[in-house]
């Protein structure tokens, strides 16, 4: 059985693929340089708590790499839908935190806009809004 990498052919596929590619890059950043990724996200792990770095390298990178690579390798609308809903719930969680935890900062506003864009790209393709 031959395996061929499905390359995007339509505008909608390119938009969804771009979101998946960004997700993979974010996953690689967490996997290869979790300290840098934490600094970018304005998080700080305590030096005596090495498990915090393991969370970034394991849980965060694993999710981003797994979903992003599945989207790129399989190129199926339902997998892109999973990616879009994942980013949508990420944005929703951030919004809840902004409203209830006092995290209403400019960084969170920029982050929520980026997360909503990353959600909209694959969802627009999966629901057929962009062919």
Phi and psi in radians as a Rosetta constraint file:
Dihedral C 1 N 2 CA 2 C 2 CIRCULARHARMONIC -1.549 0.35
Dihedral N 2 CA 2 C 2 N 3 CIRCULARHARMONIC 2.493 0.35
Dihedral C 2 N 3 CA 3 C 3 CIRCULARHARMONIC -1.967 0.35
Dihedral N 3 CA 3 C 3 N 4 CIRCULARHARMONIC 2.196 0.35
Dihedral C 3 N 4 CA 4 C 4 CIRCULARHARMONIC -2.129 0.35
Dihedral N 4 CA 4 C 4 N 5 CIRCULARHARMONIC 2.337 0.35
Dihedral C 4 N 5 CA 5 C 5 CIRCULARHARMONIC -1.233 0.35
Dihedral N 5 CA 5 C 5 N 6 CIRCULARHARMONIC 2.069 0.35
Dihedral C 5 N 6 CA 6 C 6 CIRCULARHARMONIC -1.238 0.35
Dihedral N 6 CA 6 C 6 N 7 CIRCULARHARMONIC 2.070 0.35
Dihedral C 6 N 7 CA 7 C 7 CIRCULARHARMONIC -1.691 0.35
Dihedral N 7 CA 7 C 7 N 8 CIRCULARHARMONIC 2.399 0.35
Dihedral C 7 N 8 CA 8 C 8 CIRCULARHARMONIC -1.039 0.35
Dihedral N 8 CA 8 C 8 N 9 CIRCULARHARMONIC 2.427 0.35
Dihedral C 8 N 9 CA 9 C 9 CIRCULARHARMONIC -2.058 0.35
Dihedral N 9 CA 9 C 9 N 10 CIRCULARHARMONIC -0.314 0.35
Dihedral C 9 N 10 CA 10 C 10 CIRCULARHARMONIC -2.089 0.35
Dihedral N 10 CA 10 C 10 N 11 CIRCULARHARMONIC 2.948 0.35
Dihedral C 10 N 11 CA 11 C 11 CIRCULARHARMONIC -1.091 0.35
Dihedral N 11 CA 11 C 11 N 12 CIRCULARHARMONIC -0.734 0.35
Dihedral C 11 N 12 CA 12 C 12 CIRCULARHARMONIC -1.087 0.35
Dihedral N 12 CA 12 C 12 N 13 CIRCULARHARMONIC -0.734 0.35
Dihedral C 12 N 13 CA 13 C 13 CIRCULARHARMONIC -1.118 0.35
Dihedral N 13 CA 13 C 13 N 14 CIRCULARHARMONIC -0.676 0.35
Dihedral C 13 N 14 CA 14 C 14 CIRCULARHARMONIC -1.117 0.35
Dihedral N 14 CA 14 C 14 N 15 CIRCULARHARMONIC -0.696 0.35
Dihedral C 14 N 15 CA 15 C 15 CIRCULARHARMONIC -1.114 0.35
Dihedral N 15 CA 15 C 15 N 16 CIRCULARHARMONIC -0.813 0.35
Dihedral C 15 N 16 CA 16 C 16 CIRCULARHARMONIC -1.134 0.35
Dihedral N 16 CA 16 C 16 N 17 CIRCULARHARMONIC -0.731 0.35
Dihedral C 16 N 17 CA 17 C 17 CIRCULARHARMONIC -1.085 0.35
Dihedral N 17 CA 17 C 17 N 18 CIRCULARHARMONIC -0.665 0.35
Dihedral C 17 N 18 CA 18 C 18 CIRCULARHARMONIC -1.092 0.35
Dihedral N 18 CA 18 C 18 N 19 CIRCULARHARMONIC -0.734 0.35
Dihedral C 18 N 19 CA 19 C 19 CIRCULARHARMONIC -1.102 0.35
Dihedral N 19 CA 19 C 19 N 20 CIRCULARHARMONIC -0.738 0.35
Dihedral C 19 N 20 CA 20 C 20 CIRCULARHARMONIC -1.134 0.35
Dihedral N 20 CA 20 C 20 N 21 CIRCULARHARMONIC -0.724 0.35
Dihedral C 20 N 21 CA 21 C 21 CIRCULARHARMONIC -1.117 0.35
Dihedral N 21 CA 21 C 21 N 22 CIRCULARHARMONIC -0.718 0.35
Dihedral C 21 N 22 CA 22 C 22 CIRCULARHARMONIC -1.111 0.35
Dihedral N 22 CA 22 C 22 N 23 CIRCULARHARMONIC -0.684 0.35
Dihedral C 22 N 23 CA 23 C 23 CIRCULARHARMONIC -1.108 0.35
Dihedral N 23 CA 23 C 23 N 24 CIRCULARHARMONIC -0.715 0.35
Dihedral C 23 N 24 CA 24 C 24 CIRCULARHARMONIC -1.127 0.35
Dihedral N 24 CA 24 C 24 N 25 CIRCULARHARMONIC -0.757 0.35
Dihedral C 24 N 25 CA 25 C 25 CIRCULARHARMONIC -1.081 0.35
Dihedral N 25 CA 25 C 25 N 26 CIRCULARHARMONIC -0.706 0.35
Dihedral C 25 N 26 CA 26 C 26 CIRCULARHARMONIC -1.117 0.35
Dihedral N 26 CA 26 C 26 N 27 CIRCULARHARMONIC -0.709 0.35
Dihedral C 26 N 27 CA 27 C 27 CIRCULARHARMONIC -1.109 0.35
Dihedral N 27 CA 27 C 27 N 28 CIRCULARHARMONIC -0.704 0.35
Dihedral C 27 N 28 CA 28 C 28 CIRCULARHARMONIC -1.134 0.35
Dihedral N 28 CA 28 C 28 N 29 CIRCULARHARMONIC -0.654 0.35
Dihedral C 28 N 29 CA 29 C 29 CIRCULARHARMONIC -1.079 0.35
Dihedral N 29 CA 29 C 29 N 30 CIRCULARHARMONIC -0.806 0.35
Dihedral C 29 N 30 CA 30 C 30 CIRCULARHARMONIC -1.146 0.35
Dihedral N 30 CA 30 C 30 N 31 CIRCULARHARMONIC -0.614 0.35
Dihedral C 30 N 31 CA 31 C 31 CIRCULARHARMONIC -1.269 0.35
Dihedral N 31 CA 31 C 31 N 32 CIRCULARHARMONIC -0.789 0.35
Dihedral C 31 N 32 CA 32 C 32 CIRCULARHARMONIC -1.588 0.35
Dihedral N 32 CA 32 C 32 N 33 CIRCULARHARMONIC -0.544 0.35
Dihedral C 32 N 33 CA 33 C 33 CIRCULARHARMONIC -2.452 0.35
Dihedral N 33 CA 33 C 33 N 34 CIRCULARHARMONIC 1.186 0.35
Dihedral C 33 N 34 CA 34 C 34 CIRCULARHARMONIC -1.097 0.35
Dihedral N 34 CA 34 C 34 N 35 CIRCULARHARMONIC -0.583 0.35
Dihedral C 34 N 35 CA 35 C 35 CIRCULARHARMONIC -1.085 0.35
Dihedral N 35 CA 35 C 35 N 36 CIRCULARHARMONIC -0.774 0.35
Dihedral C 35 N 36 CA 36 C 36 CIRCULARHARMONIC -1.131 0.35
Dihedral N 36 CA 36 C 36 N 37 CIRCULARHARMONIC -0.733 0.35
Dihedral C 36 N 37 CA 37 C 37 CIRCULARHARMONIC -1.082 0.35
Dihedral N 37 CA 37 C 37 N 38 CIRCULARHARMONIC -0.708 0.35
Dihedral C 37 N 38 CA 38 C 38 CIRCULARHARMONIC -1.118 0.35
Dihedral N 38 CA 38 C 38 N 39 CIRCULARHARMONIC -0.708 0.35
Dihedral C 38 N 39 CA 39 C 39 CIRCULARHARMONIC -1.124 0.35
Dihedral N 39 CA 39 C 39 N 40 CIRCULARHARMONIC -0.691 0.35
Dihedral C 39 N 40 CA 40 C 40 CIRCULARHARMONIC -1.089 0.35
Dihedral N 40 CA 40 C 40 N 41 CIRCULARHARMONIC -0.707 0.35
Dihedral C 40 N 41 CA 41 C 41 CIRCULARHARMONIC -1.472 0.35
Dihedral N 41 CA 41 C 41 N 42 CIRCULARHARMONIC 0.083 0.35
Dihedral C 41 N 42 CA 42 C 42 CIRCULARHARMONIC 1.076 0.35
Dihedral N 42 CA 42 C 42 N 43 CIRCULARHARMONIC 0.702 0.35
Dihedral C 42 N 43 CA 43 C 43 CIRCULARHARMONIC -1.955 0.35
Dihedral N 43 CA 43 C 43 N 44 CIRCULARHARMONIC 2.683 0.35
Dihedral C 43 N 44 CA 44 C 44 CIRCULARHARMONIC -2.409 0.35
Dihedral N 44 CA 44 C 44 N 45 CIRCULARHARMONIC 2.177 0.35
Dihedral C 44 N 45 CA 45 C 45 CIRCULARHARMONIC -1.603 0.35
Dihedral N 45 CA 45 C 45 N 46 CIRCULARHARMONIC 2.424 0.35
Dihedral C 45 N 46 CA 46 C 46 CIRCULARHARMONIC -1.251 0.35
Dihedral N 46 CA 46 C 46 N 47 CIRCULARHARMONIC 2.404 0.35
Dihedral C 46 N 47 CA 47 C 47 CIRCULARHARMONIC -0.999 0.35
Dihedral N 47 CA 47 C 47 N 48 CIRCULARHARMONIC -0.574 0.35
Dihedral C 47 N 48 CA 48 C 48 CIRCULARHARMONIC -1.421 0.35
Dihedral N 48 CA 48 C 48 N 49 CIRCULARHARMONIC -0.072 0.35
Dihedral C 48 N 49 CA 49 C 49 CIRCULARHARMONIC -1.991 0.35
Dihedral N 49 CA 49 C 49 N 50 CIRCULARHARMONIC 1.325 0.35
Dihedral C 49 N 50 CA 50 C 50 CIRCULARHARMONIC -1.122 0.35
Dihedral N 50 CA 50 C 50 N 51 CIRCULARHARMONIC -0.351 0.35
Dihedral C 50 N 51 CA 51 C 51 CIRCULARHARMONIC -1.134 0.35
Dihedral N 51 CA 51 C 51 N 52 CIRCULARHARMONIC -0.440 0.35
Dihedral C 51 N 52 CA 52 C 52 CIRCULARHARMONIC -1.132 0.35
Dihedral N 52 CA 52 C 52 N 53 CIRCULARHARMONIC -0.701 0.35
Dihedral C 52 N 53 CA 53 C 53 CIRCULARHARMONIC -1.167 0.35
Dihedral N 53 CA 53 C 53 N 54 CIRCULARHARMONIC -0.648 0.35
Dihedral C 53 N 54 CA 54 C 54 CIRCULARHARMONIC -1.101 0.35
Dihedral N 54 CA 54 C 54 N 55 CIRCULARHARMONIC -0.598 0.35
Dihedral C 54 N 55 CA 55 C 55 CIRCULARHARMONIC -1.102 0.35
Dihedral N 55 CA 55 C 55 N 56 CIRCULARHARMONIC -0.770 0.35
Dihedral C 55 N 56 CA 56 C 56 CIRCULARHARMONIC -1.126 0.35
Dihedral N 56 CA 56 C 56 N 57 CIRCULARHARMONIC -0.784 0.35
Dihedral C 56 N 57 CA 57 C 57 CIRCULARHARMONIC -1.256 0.35
Dihedral N 57 CA 57 C 57 N 58 CIRCULARHARMONIC -0.595 0.35
Dihedral C 57 N 58 CA 58 C 58 CIRCULARHARMONIC -1.604 0.35
Dihedral N 58 CA 58 C 58 N 59 CIRCULARHARMONIC -1.224 0.35
Dihedral C 58 N 59 CA 59 C 59 CIRCULARHARMONIC -1.175 0.35
Dihedral N 59 CA 59 C 59 N 60 CIRCULARHARMONIC -0.872 0.35
Dihedral C 59 N 60 CA 60 C 60 CIRCULARHARMONIC -1.244 0.35
Dihedral N 60 CA 60 C 60 N 61 CIRCULARHARMONIC -0.821 0.35
Dihedral C 60 N 61 CA 61 C 61 CIRCULARHARMONIC -1.206 0.35
Dihedral N 61 CA 61 C 61 N 62 CIRCULARHARMONIC -0.634 0.35
Dihedral C 61 N 62 CA 62 C 62 CIRCULARHARMONIC -1.078 0.35
Dihedral N 62 CA 62 C 62 N 63 CIRCULARHARMONIC -0.748 0.35
Dihedral C 62 N 63 CA 63 C 63 CIRCULARHARMONIC -1.156 0.35
Dihedral N 63 CA 63 C 63 N 64 CIRCULARHARMONIC -0.855 0.35
Dihedral C 63 N 64 CA 64 C 64 CIRCULARHARMONIC -1.093 0.35
Dihedral N 64 CA 64 C 64 N 65 CIRCULARHARMONIC -0.781 0.35
Dihedral C 64 N 65 CA 65 C 65 CIRCULARHARMONIC -1.177 0.35
Dihedral N 65 CA 65 C 65 N 66 CIRCULARHARMONIC -0.740 0.35
Dihedral C 65 N 66 CA 66 C 66 CIRCULARHARMONIC -1.103 0.35
Dihedral N 66 CA 66 C 66 N 67 CIRCULARHARMONIC -0.898 0.35
Dihedral C 66 N 67 CA 67 C 67 CIRCULARHARMONIC -1.209 0.35
Dihedral N 67 CA 67 C 67 N 68 CIRCULARHARMONIC -0.762 0.35
Dihedral C 67 N 68 CA 68 C 68 CIRCULARHARMONIC -1.092 0.35
Dihedral N 68 CA 68 C 68 N 69 CIRCULARHARMONIC -0.787 0.35
Dihedral C 68 N 69 CA 69 C 69 CIRCULARHARMONIC -1.191 0.35
Dihedral N 69 CA 69 C 69 N 70 CIRCULARHARMONIC -0.637 0.35
Dihedral C 69 N 70 CA 70 C 70 CIRCULARHARMONIC -1.063 0.35
Dihedral N 70 CA 70 C 70 N 71 CIRCULARHARMONIC -0.727 0.35
Dihedral C 70 N 71 CA 71 C 71 CIRCULARHARMONIC -1.092 0.35
Dihedral N 71 CA 71 C 71 N 72 CIRCULARHARMONIC -0.801 0.35
Dihedral C 71 N 72 CA 72 C 72 CIRCULARHARMONIC -1.190 0.35
Dihedral N 72 CA 72 C 72 N 73 CIRCULARHARMONIC -0.721 0.35
Dihedral C 72 N 73 CA 73 C 73 CIRCULARHARMONIC -1.373 0.35
Dihedral N 73 CA 73 C 73 N 74 CIRCULARHARMONIC -0.549 0.35
Dihedral C 73 N 74 CA 74 C 74 CIRCULARHARMONIC -1.742 0.35
Dihedral N 74 CA 74 C 74 N 75 CIRCULARHARMONIC -0.563 0.35
Dihedral C 74 N 75 CA 75 C 75 CIRCULARHARMONIC 0.891 0.35
Dihedral N 75 CA 75 C 75 N 76 CIRCULARHARMONIC 0.822 0.35
Dihedral C 75 N 76 CA 76 C 76 CIRCULARHARMONIC -1.889 0.35
Dihedral N 76 CA 76 C 76 N 77 CIRCULARHARMONIC 2.443 0.35
Dihedral C 76 N 77 CA 77 C 77 CIRCULARHARMONIC -0.979 0.35
Dihedral N 77 CA 77 C 77 N 78 CIRCULARHARMONIC -0.664 0.35
Dihedral C 77 N 78 CA 78 C 78 CIRCULARHARMONIC -1.201 0.35
Dihedral N 78 CA 78 C 78 N 79 CIRCULARHARMONIC -0.561 0.35
Dihedral C 78 N 79 CA 79 C 79 CIRCULARHARMONIC -1.244 0.35
Dihedral N 79 CA 79 C 79 N 80 CIRCULARHARMONIC -0.695 0.35
Dihedral C 79 N 80 CA 80 C 80 CIRCULARHARMONIC -1.099 0.35
Dihedral N 80 CA 80 C 80 N 81 CIRCULARHARMONIC -0.590 0.35
Dihedral C 80 N 81 CA 81 C 81 CIRCULARHARMONIC -1.116 0.35
Dihedral N 81 CA 81 C 81 N 82 CIRCULARHARMONIC -0.703 0.35
Dihedral C 81 N 82 CA 82 C 82 CIRCULARHARMONIC -1.083 0.35
Dihedral N 82 CA 82 C 82 N 83 CIRCULARHARMONIC -0.718 0.35
Dihedral C 82 N 83 CA 83 C 83 CIRCULARHARMONIC -1.098 0.35
Dihedral N 83 CA 83 C 83 N 84 CIRCULARHARMONIC -0.796 0.35
Dihedral C 83 N 84 CA 84 C 84 CIRCULARHARMONIC -1.105 0.35
Dihedral N 84 CA 84 C 84 N 85 CIRCULARHARMONIC -0.767 0.35
Dihedral C 84 N 85 CA 85 C 85 CIRCULARHARMONIC -1.189 0.35
Dihedral N 85 CA 85 C 85 N 86 CIRCULARHARMONIC -0.562 0.35
Dihedral C 85 N 86 CA 86 C 86 CIRCULARHARMONIC -1.098 0.35
Dihedral N 86 CA 86 C 86 N 87 CIRCULARHARMONIC -0.804 0.35
Dihedral C 86 N 87 CA 87 C 87 CIRCULARHARMONIC -1.175 0.35
Dihedral N 87 CA 87 C 87 N 88 CIRCULARHARMONIC -0.600 0.35
Dihedral C 87 N 88 CA 88 C 88 CIRCULARHARMONIC -1.135 0.35
Dihedral N 88 CA 88 C 88 N 89 CIRCULARHARMONIC -0.746 0.35
Dihedral C 88 N 89 CA 89 C 89 CIRCULARHARMONIC -1.237 0.35
Dihedral N 89 CA 89 C 89 N 90 CIRCULARHARMONIC -0.498 0.35
Dihedral C 89 N 90 CA 90 C 90 CIRCULARHARMONIC -1.097 0.35
Dihedral N 90 CA 90 C 90 N 91 CIRCULARHARMONIC -0.794 0.35
Dihedral C 90 N 91 CA 91 C 91 CIRCULARHARMONIC -1.134 0.35
Dihedral N 91 CA 91 C 91 N 92 CIRCULARHARMONIC -0.678 0.35
Dihedral C 91 N 92 CA 92 C 92 CIRCULARHARMONIC -1.129 0.35
Dihedral N 92 CA 92 C 92 N 93 CIRCULARHARMONIC -0.737 0.35
Dihedral C 92 N 93 CA 93 C 93 CIRCULARHARMONIC -1.088 0.35
Dihedral N 93 CA 93 C 93 N 94 CIRCULARHARMONIC -0.696 0.35
Dihedral C 93 N 94 CA 94 C 94 CIRCULARHARMONIC -1.144 0.35
Dihedral N 94 CA 94 C 94 N 95 CIRCULARHARMONIC -0.707 0.35
Dihedral C 94 N 95 CA 95 C 95 CIRCULARHARMONIC -1.087 0.35
Dihedral N 95 CA 95 C 95 N 96 CIRCULARHARMONIC -0.758 0.35
Dihedral C 95 N 96 CA 96 C 96 CIRCULARHARMONIC -1.049 0.35
Dihedral N 96 CA 96 C 96 N 97 CIRCULARHARMONIC -0.725 0.35
Dihedral C 96 N 97 CA 97 C 97 CIRCULARHARMONIC -1.144 0.35
Dihedral N 97 CA 97 C 97 N 98 CIRCULARHARMONIC -0.658 0.35
Dihedral C 97 N 98 CA 98 C 98 CIRCULARHARMONIC -1.141 0.35
Dihedral N 98 CA 98 C 98 N 99 CIRCULARHARMONIC -0.622 0.35
Dihedral C 98 N 99 CA 99 C 99 CIRCULARHARMONIC -1.426 0.35
Dihedral N 99 CA 99 C 99 N 100 CIRCULARHARMONIC -0.638 0.35
Dihedral C 99 N 100 CA 100 C 100 CIRCULARHARMONIC -1.880 0.35
Dihedral N 100 CA 100 C 100 N 101 CIRCULARHARMONIC -0.374 0.35
Dihedral C 100 N 101 CA 101 C 101 CIRCULARHARMONIC -1.852 0.35
Dihedral N 101 CA 101 C 101 N 102 CIRCULARHARMONIC 0.052 0.35
Dihedral C 101 N 102 CA 102 C 102 CIRCULARHARMONIC 1.264 0.35
Dihedral N 102 CA 102 C 102 N 103 CIRCULARHARMONIC 0.501 0.35
Dihedral C 102 N 103 CA 103 C 103 CIRCULARHARMONIC -1.724 0.35
Dihedral N 103 CA 103 C 103 N 104 CIRCULARHARMONIC 0.578 0.35
Dihedral C 103 N 104 CA 104 C 104 CIRCULARHARMONIC -1.431 0.35
Dihedral N 104 CA 104 C 104 N 105 CIRCULARHARMONIC 1.436 0.35
Dihedral C 104 N 105 CA 105 C 105 CIRCULARHARMONIC -2.120 0.35
Dihedral N 105 CA 105 C 105 N 106 CIRCULARHARMONIC 2.796 0.35
Dihedral C 105 N 106 CA 106 C 106 CIRCULARHARMONIC -1.026 0.35
Dihedral N 106 CA 106 C 106 N 107 CIRCULARHARMONIC -0.642 0.35
Dihedral C 106 N 107 CA 107 C 107 CIRCULARHARMONIC -1.043 0.35
Dihedral N 107 CA 107 C 107 N 108 CIRCULARHARMONIC -0.739 0.35
Dihedral C 107 N 108 CA 108 C 108 CIRCULARHARMONIC -1.208 0.35
Dihedral N 108 CA 108 C 108 N 109 CIRCULARHARMONIC -0.586 0.35
Dihedral C 108 N 109 CA 109 C 109 CIRCULARHARMONIC -1.155 0.35
Dihedral N 109 CA 109 C 109 N 110 CIRCULARHARMONIC -0.744 0.35
Dihedral C 109 N 110 CA 110 C 110 CIRCULARHARMONIC -1.128 0.35
Dihedral N 110 CA 110 C 110 N 111 CIRCULARHARMONIC -0.748 0.35
Dihedral C 110 N 111 CA 111 C 111 CIRCULARHARMONIC -1.088 0.35
Dihedral N 111 CA 111 C 111 N 112 CIRCULARHARMONIC -0.707 0.35
Dihedral C 111 N 112 CA 112 C 112 CIRCULARHARMONIC -1.191 0.35
Dihedral N 112 CA 112 C 112 N 113 CIRCULARHARMONIC -0.598 0.35
Dihedral C 112 N 113 CA 113 C 113 CIRCULARHARMONIC -1.150 0.35
Dihedral N 113 CA 113 C 113 N 114 CIRCULARHARMONIC -0.763 0.35
Dihedral C 113 N 114 CA 114 C 114 CIRCULARHARMONIC -1.104 0.35
Dihedral N 114 CA 114 C 114 N 115 CIRCULARHARMONIC -0.773 0.35
Dihedral C 114 N 115 CA 115 C 115 CIRCULARHARMONIC -1.133 0.35
Dihedral N 115 CA 115 C 115 N 116 CIRCULARHARMONIC -0.673 0.35
Dihedral C 115 N 116 CA 116 C 116 CIRCULARHARMONIC -1.171 0.35
Dihedral N 116 CA 116 C 116 N 117 CIRCULARHARMONIC -0.636 0.35
Dihedral C 116 N 117 CA 117 C 117 CIRCULARHARMONIC -1.157 0.35
Dihedral N 117 CA 117 C 117 N 118 CIRCULARHARMONIC -0.763 0.35
Dihedral C 117 N 118 CA 118 C 118 CIRCULARHARMONIC -1.132 0.35
Dihedral N 118 CA 118 C 118 N 119 CIRCULARHARMONIC -0.461 0.35
Dihedral C 118 N 119 CA 119 C 119 CIRCULARHARMONIC -1.381 0.35
Dihedral N 119 CA 119 C 119 N 120 CIRCULARHARMONIC -0.703 0.35
Dihedral C 119 N 120 CA 120 C 120 CIRCULARHARMONIC -1.170 0.35
Dihedral N 120 CA 120 C 120 N 121 CIRCULARHARMONIC -0.631 0.35
Dihedral C 120 N 121 CA 121 C 121 CIRCULARHARMONIC -1.066 0.35
Dihedral N 121 CA 121 C 121 N 122 CIRCULARHARMONIC -0.963 0.35
Dihedral C 121 N 122 CA 122 C 122 CIRCULARHARMONIC -1.248 0.35
Dihedral N 122 CA 122 C 122 N 123 CIRCULARHARMONIC -0.542 0.35
Dihedral C 122 N 123 CA 123 C 123 CIRCULARHARMONIC -1.207 0.35
Dihedral N 123 CA 123 C 123 N 124 CIRCULARHARMONIC -0.635 0.35
Dihedral C 123 N 124 CA 124 C 124 CIRCULARHARMONIC -1.083 0.35
Dihedral N 124 CA 124 C 124 N 125 CIRCULARHARMONIC -0.681 0.35
Dihedral C 124 N 125 CA 125 C 125 CIRCULARHARMONIC -1.260 0.35
Dihedral N 125 CA 125 C 125 N 126 CIRCULARHARMONIC -0.783 0.35
Dihedral C 125 N 126 CA 126 C 126 CIRCULARHARMONIC -1.117 0.35
Dihedral N 126 CA 126 C 126 N 127 CIRCULARHARMONIC -0.619 0.35
Dihedral C 126 N 127 CA 127 C 127 CIRCULARHARMONIC -1.583 0.35
Dihedral N 127 CA 127 C 127 N 128 CIRCULARHARMONIC 0.018 0.35
Dihedral C 127 N 128 CA 128 C 128 CIRCULARHARMONIC 1.415 0.35
Dihedral N 128 CA 128 C 128 N 129 CIRCULARHARMONIC 0.272 0.35
Dihedral C 128 N 129 CA 129 C 129 CIRCULARHARMONIC -1.267 0.35
Dihedral N 129 CA 129 C 129 N 130 CIRCULARHARMONIC -0.522 0.35
Dihedral C 129 N 130 CA 130 C 130 CIRCULARHARMONIC -2.155 0.35
Dihedral N 130 CA 130 C 130 N 131 CIRCULARHARMONIC 2.016 0.35
